[in-house]
Amino acid sequence: MSDRLPGFSTLAVHAGAQPDPTTGARATPIYQTTSFVFNDADHAASLFGLQAFGNIYTRIGNPTNAVLEERVAALEGGTAALAVASGHAAQVVVLQQLLQPGDEFIAARKLYGGSINQFTHAFKSFGWNVVWADPDDIASFERAVTPRTKAIFIESIANPAGSITDIEAISTVARKAGVPLIVDNTLASPYLIRPIDHGADIVVHSLTKFLGGHGNSLGGIIVDAGTFDWSTGGKYPMLSEPRPEYHGIRLQETFGNFAFAIACRVLGLRDLGPALSPFNAFMILTGIETLPLRMQKHCDNAKAVAEYLAGHPAVASVSYAGLPSDKYNQLARKYAPKGAGAVFTFSLKGGYDAGVSLVSKLQLFSHLANVGDTRSLVIHPASTTHSQLDDAAKINSGAGPDVVRISVGIEDKEDLIADLEQALGT
């Protein structure tokens, strides 16, 4: 090709991949191996000492996974990426590089229920403390900053409500505080929103969702924007101080604008071990090839379904940023002009019981705990994904007792509306 930068759809198919040099295979092979042969003793020593790049052991890196990492980094506009076993694993590995026991990070209240649970309970055993802020009140992030704050965490499109977060405004808070902004971009995918373009320093995904897109493989990924100076103020010793396990290397000094991705690999993935299998990497790569086609159909269908629900007598309200009447519509126009995503919630006039009843009556929508599938999915968060939260926390996160979440698939929209019609009744 010429010097022209490839477009998004081209990157989704080609980024990171070349025909296999040994066999000529066009599809990226599945390198289903635990380990790799060294050329000689010096080669092995240079790999273990971070003096050369290459393959050692699949827990740390694998050629199939490397194609996935390069592709997602290209789609997000980052400098490097690291694939791991799940979205939750990505969050653990990211924060392990940033936080010491007793440190704090600020998180938006509107998050996936599993993340709320992870941040509130599991991370306590590491001595990491979460401080909650309201994404609808940017000043609440400023008020939450203390000398112990080491990061801010938000979702670009919040799960389950589908609300749009003002990434640029919160990035300004993070810059003023001298801490990185971490954005979970799972529900948007880089097709709709590229958080790095709006001030994010780190992007994470559950690859299980829209990037993989077919509900068949778990995975997570961390994308380094290459925008943060990890040496400032000595806040981040994992990156700025000499690493004794690597003969005193300072990762920031040695690896520059992709030092964070390196730290996640050689300090996080190496020791915590949440490796992504090469087979799952292959499946997710295959899904990413059709991401632009799928996401546009997801969004077009979601808007049609939201418009239908907004006019149904059994529905009290619809929370979908793609509707002109929605409070997040202006933010959707700014950050996601191609579509407001395919996951949103609506409230039923019959409350908790009506939500439980609806999910049991739907036939085309699958009742399960996932989003981002080609198939349309439904769940009642208050009785499932957010059931561990108290009532106030459920409401704050957009998962009140009357709320139903749907992930709209790529079926014919008329069939989806017909299924909702028979389940809701009149």
N, C-alpha and C positions, 0 to 999 in steps of 0.2 A: 504493500500500500504506500501512498504518498505520505507526506508529513501531516496530513489531515488527521485530527483526533477522531477515533471511531465513535459512533453514536451508541446510545444505551443498548439498543437491541443487538448491535454487533458485539459489544462487550459481553452481554449476557450469554452469547454463544461461544465466543472465542477467547476471552481474556484468560490468561494463564495457561492456555492449552496449545500444544503443538502435536503433530502426528508422532506416535511413539518412535524413537530413533532406532530401536532394534527391529520391530516388526512392521512398522508403518501403520499401525492401528490408528484410525482417525478418532474414535472415541477414546477418552482418557481411560487407560487400563486401571483395574483394581489391583493395586500392589498389596496383595493379602499376605504380608510377611511381618514377622515380629522385628527382624533386625536386618542389617546390611553389612556386607563384607567391606573391610577397609583395604585400601591399596597396599599399605605397609604400616609399620609402627609409627612413623612420623605423621602419616595421614591421620591415623587414629588419634594421636596426641593433639594434633591441630584442631580436630573436630571437638574433642572434649574440652579443649582450652578456649573455645570460641574464637579461634584464630582463622578458621575457615568454615564456610557453609557447606552442609552436606547432611546425609542421612546416617543416623546412628541406630535408633530404636524407635519403633512406631509410636510408643507413648509420647515421644518428644516431637516427632515429625515423620511424615510419610509422603511420597510423591503424589499420590492421589489427593491427599488432604491439601498439599501445597497448591495444586491447581485451584481447588475450592477457595483457599485463602486469598490467592492473587485475584481471583475473579470478583469476590465480594469486596475486596479492597478497592479494585478498579471501579466497581459500580457505586461505591460510597464516596469515592474521591479521597481515600486514605492512603497512607504510605505503606502500610503492611497490615496483616491480619493473622489471627490465630484461631483455628477451629478446635472446638472442644465438644464434650459429650452431650451437652444440653444448654439451654439458655440459663438455667440456674447455675450450672457449672461456670459459665462465662462470668456471671456476677461475682461468684466467689473468687475466681482467679483475678479479676480486675481489682477488687477491693483488697485482696491480699497484698498487692504491690503498693497500695496507697496508705493503708491504715496500720497503726500499731495498737496494742491493747490500750484502751482508754480514749482512743480517738473517736471522732464523730463524723458522720456524713449526713447531709440533708437530702431528704427524698420527698418527692411530690406525693400527696395523699392519694391521688388518683392513679393507682397502679393495679396490675394483675394481683389477685388475691394471694397467689403463691409467693409473689415477691414481698408483699406486706408481711406475710407469715415468716418468710426467710429473714427479712431485715429485723423484725421485732423479736423473734425468738432464737432462731438458729445462730445468728451472728453474735448474740450475747455471749456464747461460749468462747468466742474469739476475743471478747472484750471490745467489740466494735459497737458503737451506739448510734442509733438512727434518731434523727430529729425531723419531725414531719412539718411540711409547709404546704400551703394551699396554692395550686397552680393558677387559680383564678385571682390570687392576691399576690402579685410579685413582691410586694414589700414584706410579705411573710417570710420569704427566703432571706432577705436582708436581715430581718430581725433574728433569724435562726443562726446566723454566722457567729461563731465563737473562735477563740484561739486554737481550739482543738478540731475545728472543721477541716477536713481533708478532701472533700469532694461533694458535688451536687449530682443527684440522680433523678432523671425524669423519663417519661415515655413521650415520644413524639405524638402518637395517637394513643390515648389512654384506654386501657382494657379494664372494665368491660364497656364503658359508656361511649367510646368512640370520640371523646372530646379532644380537641386540638390544643396542644400546649404551645405557649409563646416562647419558642426556643431562644430567639434573639434576646428577649428581655431577661430571661434567666441566665443566659450567657454573660450578659453585662454584669449581673450580680456575681457570678463566678469569677470573672476577670478582676473585679474590684476586690474580692476576697482572696485572690491569688490561688484559687483551687481549680481543678479541672471539672468540666461539665461532661457527665456521662449521659448519653441518650440511648434508651432502648427503642430501637426503630422497627420492632417486630411487626406491628400492625400496619405500618405504612409501607415498608420495604423501600429501598432506594428509588424504585420507580416513581413513587409518589412524593417522598421527602428525602432529601440528603442533609441530615443534621449538621454535617461538617460545614456545609455552605452557610449555615446560620450560627456558627460559633461553637459547635460541639468539639470536644477534644478527644473523646472516646465514644465509639458507637458499639452497642451490643445487639445481638439478635438471638432469638430462638429460631434456628434454621428449620425446626420442625414445622413452622407455620408457613407463611406465604412464600418464602424463598424456596424451600423444598416443594411445598405446594400440593402434595398428594397424600398426606397423612400416613406415610409409610416409614419414615425414618426420623429418629431423634437426632438433634445436633444443636450446637450453639456456636457463636463466633464473636470475636473481639476485633474491632477495627481501630487502629491507631491513626489519628488525624495528623500526627507529627507537628502539632501546633503548640504544645505546652513545653515550657522550660522547666524541666524537673530538678534543676540545680538551685532554683531560687529559694533562698531562706532556709535551706536544709530541711524542708518539710518532708521530703520523700527519700529517705536514706537508702531504700531498696534500689533506687536508680542513681542517686548521686554519690553515695559512699562506696569505697572499695569493697568488692565482693570477695570474701575469703575463699569461697568455694571455686572461684575462677582467678586465683592468683592476683587478687587486688584490682581487677578490672573495674572501672567505673562505667556502668552501662550507658549513662547519658553522654559521657565524654567519648566513648568508643563507637556508639551506634547512632548518635545524633537524632534525626527526626523519626526514626523508627525504634528508638530505645524502649519505649513502653511495650511494644509488641514482643521484642526480644525478652524483656523481663518476664512477661506473662508466660513465655515459652520455657525459658531456662531456669526460672525460679518458681513459677506457679505450676505449670503443667508437669514439669519434671518431677516435682515433689508431691503435689496433691494427686496427680495421676488421672484426671478426668478426660482421657483420650477419646477422640472420635474414631470409630472404626473406618477403615478405608472403604468398606462396602457402603456404609451410610453416606460417606463423602461422595461416592459415585452416584448414589441415588439422588442426593441433593443437587449435585452438579447438573444432572439430567433435568431436574425440575426447574432450575434457574434458567435454562435455555428458553423456556416459554414464559418466563416471568412477565415481560411486558404485555404479552397477549392475554394472559390470565388476569393480571391485575386490572386491566382496563375493563374486561368483562365483569369481574367481581364488582368493580365500582359502579358500572352502569346498572347491573342487576340490583345492587344495594339501594341505589337511589330510587329505582322503581318500586321496590318493596317498601321502602320507608314512606314514600308518597302514598302507597296503598294503606299502610297501617295508620298513617296520620289521619285518614278519613274514616277509619272504622269505628263504629259506636262502642265497641268493647274496649277500645284502647284509650287510656287516659292521656298519655303523652308519648312522644317519640324523641329520642335523643340521637340525632344524626346530623353531623355538621354539614352534610351536603344539602340539607333543606334550607331555603332562604330564610325561614323563620327561626332557625336554630341560633342560639347565643354564640356558638363557635363558628358560624358561617363565614364571618369576615376573616378569621384566622385560617379557615380552610382555604379561602380564596388566595390568601397570601402564601401559605406554606404548601398546599396540596391542590394546585389548580387543575390537575388532571383527574381528581376524584378524592373524596373524603374517606376512602377506605371502605371495607366491606364488613366490619364488625361494629355493631351498635346495639343499643338497648331500647326497649319500650316498656312502659308501665301499663298494667291492666287494671281496670276499674274494680275487678274482683279481688285484688290483693294477692296475698301469698298463695291461697288455695287455687286461684285462677291461673297463676303461673305454673304450679305443679300440674294442674289439669291440662293446660295447653301442651306442655312438652310430651305428655303421654298420648295425646291425640294426633300429633303431627305424624305424617307417614313418609313424606319425601325428605323432610329435615331429619337428620340423625341426632338423637339425644345422646350427647357425649361431651367429654371435657377436652375439647381442642378447638382451635380456630385455624383459618388459613388453608383449608382443604378445598379441592375442586368441588367437593360435595357441600351442600348447605347443611349447617349444623346449628343446634339449639341447646341451650342449657338455662336452668333457673339458678342463678348464682347464689342466692341466699340459702338454698338448701344443698349446695354442692361446693363450688370453687371458693366461695367466701363464707362458708358455714362456720369456720373457725373464728370469725370476727364477731364482736358484739354488735348490737343493732346500730349504735351510733357510727361505728367504724364501717359497717356495711353501707350505710347511707352516704357517708363521706367519700367512699370509694366508688359510688355510683351503682351499688348492688343492693338496693333496698328490697324489702320483702315482696313488693309487687313487680319487680323488674325481671324481664326475660332478656337474655342476650342471644343474638343470632350472628352467625358468620355466614354471609351469603356466598353461595358457590357460583359455578359457571353454567348451571343448567338453564333451560329456557325460563325466562322470568315469569311467563304466564303460568307455568306449572308450579312455580314456587308460590305465587299469589293464590292459586287455586287450593294448594295444600293449607295455607294459612286460613283461607276462607272457610274450609270445611272444619278446621280445628277450632276456630274462634266462634263460628256460628253467627247468628244475627240477633 
